[in-house]
C-alpha cells in the first residue's frame, strides 16, 4: 500500500494491555458510514497475549506490526504513524476507544475547512471499567482558529491529549514530532508546536472516550521528578520553536510564555 492511499489511518501503539486493546481495536474497526481508512497496530514486544490476539483478528483493513525489540513509548508512536498510509491520522491510545462517527465527522469537518490540518474535539473521560462518562472539556461551538490562536488558547489551559486530535500527515512531517528528549514522552509538546503555525478546527462533541485510570502513564508519573522535568522541557521547547518561527509578535510571545509557565510549571 502506498503512502496517502487512504484518507484516514487510525494507529494504535500498544504494549501489554491486551484487554483494553481488544476494546480499542474493535471501536476503531467499527466506524459507521465511512470506509476510506485503515487501522494499524504496532506492538512494542508485549509479553502478554497481545500478539496472538492481533494475529487472530481477520480484517482486510487491519495492519499489524511487532517490533523486533522494545522501542519504548515515543519511538513506538513514531513507528506506528510513519508506517501508516493515511493522509490524515488519528492516534488511538490502547486504553481508549473511539466512537463510530469519528471518521465520518472528521472527514466532513476537513471538507468544510479546506486546507486545515488539525482537528481538536471535546474530551470525554471514562473510568477504568469504561463507565461514568463525563465531559472534561468542550468548545462552545464548532469554530476555526487561525494560527496562533489555538496555541495561545491551549497553552493557557491545557485540556487536550492525542486522544482528541486528528492531524494531517503533512503537519507531522514538517516538524520533528514526538520529541524523545524529556524523561517522559509528552504529546502536549508536539500538539502545541503544531499549533504555532497550524490553523485548528474546534469541534464541540466528543469523538472518542479517554480512559482515566490509575494504570495510565500520566497517572503513574504524576508528582514525580521525571514529570516535573518533562513539564519544564515542554515550556522551553515550545517557546524556542515559537520564537524561531517568527509567527508571533512580542506581545503574543510574552502571553505564551506566561501561560505555559502557569499551566505546566504550577501543577
C-alpha positions as a Markdown table, in Angstrom:
| # | Residue | x | y | z |
|---|---|---|---|---|
| 1 | Unk | 0.0 | 0.0 | 0.0 |
| 2 | Unk | 1.4 | 3.4 | -0.9 |
| 3 | Unk | 1.6 | 6.5 | 1.3 |
| 4 | Unk | -1.6 | 8.6 | 1.1 |
| 5 | Unk | -3.6 | 5.7 | -0.5 |
| 6 | Unk | -6.4 | 6.0 | 2.2 |
| 7 | Unk | -7.8 | 9.2 | 3.7 |
| 8 | Unk | -7.5 | 8.2 | 7.3 |
| 9 | Unk | -5.3 | 6.0 | 9.4 |
| 10 | Unk | -6.2 | 5.0 | 12.9 |
| 11 | Unk | -2.9 | 4.0 | 14.5 |
| 12 | Unk | -2.7 | 2.2 | 17.8 |
| 13 | Unk | 0.7 | 1.8 | 19.5 |
| 14 | Unk | 0.4 | -0.8 | 22.2 |
| 15 | Unk | 2.3 | -2.6 | 25.0 |
| 16 | Unk | 1.0 | -5.2 | 27.5 |
| 17 | Unk | -2.7 | -4.1 | 27.5 |
| 18 | Unk | -4.4 | -6.8 | 25.6 |
| 19 | Unk | -7.8 | -6.5 | 27.4 |
| 20 | Unk | -8.0 | -2.7 | 26.8 |
| 21 | Unk | -6.5 | -3.2 | 23.3 |
| 22 | Unk | -9.4 | -5.5 | 22.3 |
| 23 | Unk | -11.9 | -2.7 | 23.1 |
| 24 | Unk | -9.7 | -0.1 | 21.3 |
| 25 | Unk | -9.3 | -2.1 | 18.2 |
| 26 | Unk | -13.0 | -3.1 | 18.0 |
| 27 | Unk | -14.0 | 0.5 | 18.2 |
| 28 | Unk | -11.5 | 1.5 | 15.5 |
| 29 | Unk | -12.7 | -1.1 | 13.1 |
| 30 | Unk | -16.4 | -0.3 | 13.7 |
| 31 | Unk | -16.6 | 3.1 | 12.0 |
| 32 | Unk | -20.0 | 4.0 | 10.7 |
| 33 | Unk | -20.8 | 5.5 | 7.3 |
| 34 | Unk | -17.1 | 5.7 | 6.2 |
| 35 | Unk | -14.8 | 3.2 | 4.7 |
| 36 | Unk | -11.8 | 5.1 | 3.3 |
| 37 | Unk | -9.5 | 4.1 | 6.2 |
| 38 | Unk | -7.0 | 1.6 | 7.6 |
| 39 | Unk | -6.2 | 0.6 | 11.2 |
| 40 | Unk | -2.6 | -0.1 | 12.1 |
| 41 | Unk | -1.4 | -1.6 | 15.4 |
| 42 | Unk | 2.2 | -1.5 | 16.4 |
| 43 | Unk | 3.0 | -4.0 | 19.2 |
| 44 | Unk | 6.1 | -3.0 | 21.2 |
| 45 | Unk | 7.1 | -6.5 | 22.1 |
| 46 | Unk | 4.2 | -7.2 | 24.5 |
| 47 | Unk | 4.7 | -10.0 | 26.9 |
| 48 | Unk | 1.0 | -10.8 | 27.4 |
| 49 | Unk | -1.4 | -12.2 | 24.8 |
| 50 | Unk | -1.3 | -9.1 | 22.6 |
| 51 | Unk | 0.4 | -10.6 | 19.6 |
| 52 | Unk | -1.6 | -13.9 | 19.5 |
| 53 | Unk | -4.7 | -11.8 | 19.8 |
| 54 | Unk | -3.7 | -9.5 | 16.9 |
| 55 | Unk | -2.9 | -12.5 | 14.7 |
| 56 | Unk | -6.4 | -13.8 | 15.3 |
| 57 | Unk | -8.2 | -10.7 | 14.1 |
| 58 | Unk | -9.1 | -11.2 | 10.4 |
| 59 | Unk | -9.9 | -7.9 | 8.8 |
| 60 | Unk | -8.6 | -6.6 | 5.4 |
| 61 | Unk | -8.2 | -3.0 | 6.6 |
| 62 | Unk | -6.1 | -4.1 | 9.7 |
| 63 | Unk | -2.3 | -3.9 | 9.6 |
| 64 | Unk | -0.4 | -5.4 | 12.5 |
| 65 | Unk | 3.3 | -4.9 | 13.2 |
| 66 | Unk | 5.5 | -6.3 | 16.0 |
| 67 | Unk | 8.8 | -4.7 | 16.9 |
| 68 | Unk | 12.0 | -6.8 | 16.9 |
| 69 | Unk | 13.0 | -5.3 | 20.2 |
| 70 | Unk | 11.4 | -2.9 | 22.7 |
| 71 | Unk | 11.4 | 0.6 | 21.4 |
| 72 | Unk | 9.6 | 2.4 | 24.2 |
| 73 | Unk | 6.6 | 4.6 | 24.0 |
| 74 | Unk | 7.8 | 7.6 | 21.9 |
| 75 | Unk | 9.6 | 5.5 | 19.3 |
| 76 | Unk | 6.7 | 3.1 | 19.0 |
| 77 | Unk | 4.3 | 6.1 | 18.4 |
| 78 | Unk | 6.7 | 7.3 | 15.7 |
| 79 | Unk | 6.9 | 3.9 | 14.1 |
| 80 | Unk | 3.1 | 3.5 | 14.1 |
| 81 | Unk | 2.5 | 6.9 | 12.5 |
| 82 | Unk | 5.3 | 6.5 | 9.9 |
| 83 | Unk | 4.2 | 3.0 | 8.9 |
| 84 | Unk | 0.7 | 4.1 | 8.2 |
| 85 | Unk | -0.6 | 5.3 | 4.8 |
| 86 | Unk | -3.4 | 7.8 | 5.6 |
| 87 | Unk | -3.5 | 11.5 | 4.6 |
| 88 | Unk | -5.0 | 12.2 | 8.0 |
| 89 | Unk | -4.0 | 10.3 | 11.2 |
| 90 | Unk | -5.7 | 9.6 | 14.5 |
| 91 | Unk | -3.5 | 8.2 | 17.2 |
| 92 | Unk | -5.6 | 6.0 | 19.4 |
| 93 | Unk | -4.0 | 5.1 | 22.8 |
| 94 | Unk | -4.5 | 1.4 | 23.5 |
| 95 | Unk | -6.6 | 2.1 | 26.7 |
| 96 | Unk | -9.0 | 4.5 | 24.9 |
| 97 | Unk | -11.9 | 3.9 | 22.5 |
| 98 | Unk | -13.3 | 5.8 | 19.6 |
| 99 | Unk | -16.9 | 6.5 | 18.7 |
| 100 | Unk | -18.4 | 5.1 | 15.5 |
| 101 | Unk | -18.7 | 8.6 | 14.0 |
| 102 | Unk | -15.1 | 9.6 | 14.5 |
| 103 | Unk | -14.0 | 9.3 | 10.8 |
| 104 | Unk | -17.3 | 10.4 | 9.1 |
| 105 | Unk | -17.4 | 13.6 | 11.2 |
| 106 | Unk | -13.7 | 14.2 | 10.8 |
| 107 | Unk | -14.0 | 13.8 | 7.1 |
| 108 | Unk | -16.9 | 16.3 | 6.9 |
| 109 | Unk | -15.0 | 18.8 | 9.0 |
| 110 | Unk | -11.9 | 18.7 | 6.9 |
| 111 | Unk | -14.1 | 19.0 | 3.8 |
| 112 | Unk | -15.8 | 22.1 | 5.2 |
| 113 | Unk | -12.5 | 23.7 | 6.3 |
| 114 | Unk | -10.3 | 23.2 | 3.3 |
| 115 | Unk | -6.5 | 23.1 | 3.9 |
| 116 | Unk | -6.8 | 22.9 | 7.7 |
| 117 | Unk | -4.5 | 20.2 | 9.1 |
| 118 | Unk | -5.6 | 19.9 | 12.8 |
| 119 | Unk | -8.9 | 18.9 | 14.4 |
| 120 | Unk | -9.4 | 19.1 | 18.2 |
| 121 | Unk | -12.7 | 17.7 | 19.6 |
| 122 | Unk | -14.3 | 17.6 | 23.0 |
| 123 | Unk | -12.8 | 15.4 | 25.7 |
| 124 | Unk | -15.0 | 12.7 | 27.4 |
| 125 | Unk | -13.5 | 10.7 | 30.2 |
| 126 | Unk | -14.5 | 7.3 | 31.3 |
| 127 | Unk | -13.4 | 5.2 | 34.4 |
| 128 | Unk | -11.2 | 2.1 | 34.4 |
| 129 | Unk | -14.3 | 0.0 | 33.6 |
| 130 | Unk | -15.4 | 2.2 | 30.7 |
| 131 | Unk | -18.3 | 3.6 | 32.7 |
| 132 | Unk | -19.4 | 7.0 | 34.1 |
| 133 | Unk | -18.6 | 9.2 | 31.1 |
| 134 | Unk | -18.1 | 12.9 | 31.9 |
| 135 | Unk | -17.2 | 15.8 | 29.7 |
| 136 | Unk | -13.8 | 17.2 | 30.7 |
| 137 | Unk | -13.6 | 20.0 | 28.1 |
| 138 | Unk | -15.7 | 21.1 | 25.2 |
| 139 | Unk | -15.7 | 24.2 | 23.0 |
| 140 | Unk | -19.0 | 26.1 | 22.9 |
| 141 | Unk | -19.4 | 25.6 | 19.2 |
| 142 | Unk | -17.6 | 24.5 | 16.0 |
| 143 | Unk | -15.0 | 27.1 | 15.1 |
| 144 | Unk | -11.9 | 27.6 | 13.1 |
| 145 | Unk | -8.9 | 29.2 | 15.0 |
| 146 | Unk | -6.3 | 30.8 | 12.8 |
| 147 | Unk | -2.7 | 30.3 | 13.9 |
| 148 | Unk | -1.5 | 31.0 | 16.6 |
| 149 | Unk | -5.0 | 31.4 | 18.3 |
| 150 | Unk | -5.2 | 27.7 | 19.2 |
| 151 | Unk | -1.6 | 27.8 | 20.6 |
| 152 | Unk | -2.5 | 30.8 | 22.9 |
| 153 | Unk | -5.8 | 29.2 | 24.0 |
| 154 | Unk | -4.5 | 25.7 | 24.9 |
| 155 | Unk | -1.2 | 26.9 | 26.4 |
| 156 | Unk | -3.4 | 28.9 | 28.8 |
| 157 | Unk | -5.4 | 25.9 | 29.8 |
| 158 | Unk | -4.2 | 22.5 | 28.6 |
| 159 | Unk | -7.2 | 20.2 | 28.0 |
| 160 | Unk | -6.1 | 18.0 | 25.2 |
| 161 | Unk | -4.2 | 14.8 | 24.6 |
| 162 | Unk | -3.5 | 12.8 | 21.4 |
| 163 | Unk | -6.9 | 11.2 | 22.0 |
| 164 | Unk | -8.7 | 14.4 | 21.0 |
| 165 | Unk | -6.7 | 15.3 | 17.9 |
| 166 | Unk | -6.8 | 14.3 | 14.3 |
| 167 | Unk | -3.9 | 15.6 | 12.3 |
| 168 | Unk | -2.6 | 15.6 | 8.7 |
| 169 | Unk | 0.5 | 13.7 | 7.6 |
| 170 | Unk | 1.9 | 16.9 | 6.3 |
| 171 | Unk | 1.8 | 18.6 | 9.7 |
| 172 | Unk | 3.6 | 15.6 | 11.2 |
| 173 | Unk | 6.3 | 15.6 | 8.6 |
| 174 | Unk | 7.0 | 19.3 | 8.7 |
| 175 | Unk | 8.4 | 19.2 | 12.2 |
| 176 | Unk | 10.3 | 16.8 | 14.5 |
| 177 | Unk | 7.2 | 15.3 | 16.0 |
| 178 | Unk | 7.1 | 13.3 | 19.3 |
| 179 | Unk | 10.3 | 14.6 | 20.8 |
| 180 | Unk | 12.1 | 11.9 | 22.8 |
| 181 | Unk | 14.3 | 14.3 | 24.8 |
| 182 | Unk | 12.4 | 14.6 | 28.1 |
| 183 | Unk | 12.3 | 11.9 | 30.7 |
| 184 | Unk | 8.6 | 11.2 | 29.9 |
| 185 | Unk | 7.3 | 11.2 | 26.4 |
| 186 | Unk | 4.8 | 14.1 | 26.0 |
| 187 | Unk | 2.2 | 14.5 | 23.3 |
| 188 | Unk | 1.4 | 18.0 | 24.6 |
| 189 | Unk | 4.8 | 19.2 | 23.3 |
| 190 | Unk | 4.1 | 18.1 | 19.8 |
| 191 | Unk | 0.5 | 19.3 | 19.6 |
| 192 | Unk | 1.4 | 22.8 | 20.9 |
| 193 | Unk | 4.3 | 23.1 | 18.5 |
| 194 | Unk | 2.0 | 22.2 | 15.6 |
| 195 | Unk | -0.3 | 25.0 | 16.7 |
| 196 | Unk | 2.4 | 27.6 | 16.3 |
| 197 | Unk | 1.7 | 27.6 | 12.5 |
| 198 | Unk | -1.4 | 25.5 | 12.1 |
| 199 | Unk | -5.0 | 26.5 | 11.9 |
| 200 | Unk | -7.2 | 24.3 | 14.0 |
| 201 | Unk | -10.8 | 23.2 | 13.9 |
| 202 | Unk | -12.5 | 23.0 | 17.3 |
| 203 | Unk | -15.5 | 20.6 | 17.4 |
| 204 | Unk | -17.9 | 20.6 | 20.4 |
| 205 | Unk | -18.8 | 16.9 | 20.6 |
| 206 | Unk | -16.6 | 14.0 | 21.7 |
| 207 | Unk | -15.5 | 11.6 | 19.1 |
| 208 | Unk | -13.6 | 9.3 | 21.4 |
| 209 | Unk | -13.6 | 8.2 | 25.1 |
| 210 | Unk | -10.5 | 8.7 | 27.1 |
| 211 | Unk | -9.9 | 6.3 | 29.9 |
| 212 | Unk | -8.9 | 7.9 | 33.2 |
| 213 | Unk | -7.5 | 5.2 | 35.4 |
| 214 | Unk | -4.5 | 4.5 | 37.8 |
| 215 | Unk | -2.7 | 2.4 | 35.2 |
| 216 | Unk | -2.2 | 5.2 | 32.7 |
| 217 | Unk | 1.3 | 6.7 | 32.1 |
| 218 | Unk | 0.2 | 10.2 | 33.3 |
| 219 | Unk | -1.4 | 8.8 | 36.5 |
| 220 | Unk | 1.7 | 6.7 | 37.3 |
| 221 | Unk | 4.1 | 9.5 | 36.8 |
| 222 | Unk | 2.1 | 12.3 | 38.4 |
| 223 | Unk | 4.1 | 14.2 | 41.0 |
| 224 | Unk | 7.4 | 12.6 | 40.1 |
| 225 | Unk | 10.6 | 14.4 | 39.4 |
| 226 | Unk | 10.6 | 13.0 | 35.9 |
| 227 | Unk | 7.2 | 14.6 | 35.3 |
| 228 | Unk | 8.4 | 17.9 | 36.6 |
| 229 | Unk | 11.5 | 17.8 | 34.3 |
| 230 | Unk | 9.2 | 16.9 | 31.4 |
| 231 | Unk | 6.9 | 19.9 | 32.0 |
| 232 | Unk | 10.0 | 22.2 | 32.1 |
| 233 | Unk | 11.0 | 20.8 | 28.8 |
| 234 | Unk | 7.6 | 21.4 | 27.2 |
| 235 | Unk | 7.7 | 25.1 | 28.2 |
| 236 | Unk | 11.2 | 25.6 | 27.0 |
| 237 | Unk | 10.8 | 23.6 | 23.7 |
| 238 | Unk | 7.5 | 25.3 | 22.7 |
| 239 | Unk | 8.9 | 28.7 | 23.4 |
| 240 | Unk | 12.1 | 28.0 | 21.4 |
| 241 | Unk | 10.0 | 26.9 | 18.4 |
| 242 | Unk | 7.6 | 29.8 | 18.7 |
| 243 | Unk | 10.5 | 32.3 | 18.8 |
| 244 | Unk | 12.2 | 30.6 | 15.8 |
| 245 | Unk | 9.0 | 30.6 | 13.8 |
| 246 | Unk | 8.7 | 34.4 | 13.8 |
| 247 | Unk | 5.0 | 33.9 | 13.6 |
| 248 | Unk | 4.2 | 35.6 | 17.0 |
| 249 | Unk | 4.8 | 39.2 | 17.8 |
| 250 | Unk | 6.4 | 40.3 | 21.1 |
| 251 | Unk | 3.1 | 40.7 | 22.9 |
| 252 | Unk | 2.0 | 37.2 | 21.8 |
| 253 | Unk | 5.3 | 35.7 | 22.9 |
| 254 | Unk | 5.1 | 37.2 | 26.3 |
| 255 | Unk | 1.5 | 35.9 | 26.7 |
| 256 | Unk | 2.6 | 32.5 | 25.6 |
| 257 | Unk | 5.5 | 32.3 | 28.0 |
| 258 | Unk | 3.3 | 33.4 | 30.9 |
| 259 | Unk | 0.5 | 30.9 | 30.0 |
| 260 | Unk | 2.9 | 28.0 | 29.5 |
| 261 | Unk | 4.6 | 28.5 | 32.9 |
| 262 | Unk | 1.3 | 28.9 | 34.7 |
| 263 | Unk | -0.2 | 25.8 | 33.0 |
| 264 | Unk | 2.8 | 23.4 | 33.1 |
| 265 | Unk | 5.0 | 24.6 | 35.9 |
| 266 | Unk | 2.4 | 25.2 | 38.6 |
| 267 | Unk | 1.0 | 21.7 | 38.7 |
